[in-house]
Amino acid sequence: MTIDKYKNDTQMRLALAGRLDTVTSPELDEIVNTGLEGVTDLTLDFAGLDYISSAGLRVLLRAKKKMDAVGTMKLIGVSPMIMEIFEITGFSEILTIE
């Protein structure tokens, strides 16, 4: 998985490509835990994401909880396959998906 970061003042966009799974989720988790200083508007661009596992879902929950305390988080470019995972798991009710 690759993560491209784009930051503009208090806004950050993370473009994810590949698979967000047990092996790759620690990279996103590290950004969530230490790389969001001063960010109040987080956008996760899933256009290049092929797969998300339960480990990836856990990282999204942590990111959502952290961003709810300081601002907003949204997902864009979610493929139908990943959207189906969000719907089955109930994440479509928790996350802001555009």
N, C-alpha and C positions, 0 to 999 in steps of 0.2 A: 504494500500500500504506500502511496505517496500522499503527503499533505502539503499543499501550497498555502502559505499564509499571506494575507493582504491586510494591512492595518492602516487606517486613516483616523487619527485622533482617537476617539473612543469606540470606533467601529472596527470590527475584525471579521474577515471572511476566511473560512478554512475550506479549501477545495480538496475533497478526498477522492482518491482514485484507487481502484483495486478492491481488496477484501478487508473488511473491518472484522477481525476475528480474534481468537485467543492470542495468536502470535503478534498481531499488529496493533491491537487495542491499547497496549501500554504506551505507545507513541502518542496517541490522541489523549490518553489519560494524563500524561506528563504535561501536555499543553493546557489541559483543563485545570490541573493542579497548580501550575507555576507560570503559565504564559498568558493569563488573562488579566494581568494587573492593569487597572484603569479602563478596561473594556466594559462598556455598558450595552453594547449592541452586537451580538454574536450571530453570524450567519454561517451555517454549515451547508456547503454546496455538495450535494450528493450525485451530481450529474455523471461523474465518473466512477461511482461506487457500484461494484458488481454483486456484493454479498455483505450481509451483516449477521453476526452470530450473537448469542446471548451475552458474550463478553463485551461486544460492541454496544449492545443495548444498555448494559450497566454503565458504561462510560457516558452514554447520552443522558441517562438519568442523573448522574453526578453533575454533568455540565448544566442541565436544566435547573437543578436545585441551586447550583452556584449562581447562575445568571438570574434566576428569579429574585435573588437577594439584592442584586445591583442593577438590573435592567431587563433586557429581553434576549431571547434566543429563538431563531427560526431555522427551518430546513427548507432548502430549495432544490430543484432538480431531482426529486425523488422518483426513481423508476417504478413502474407498476409492480415489479417483483418485490422490491423492498417495501413499497407501500402495502402490499399484501401481508408481509411480515408484521408491519406496524399495526395493521387492522386486526390480525389474528391475536397479537399479544396485547392489544389495547393501547399501544403507544400512540396510535392515531388520535386518541382522545386526550392524551397528555401533552403531546408536542404540537408546536405551531408549524404546520407544513403548508408551504405555498406552491 
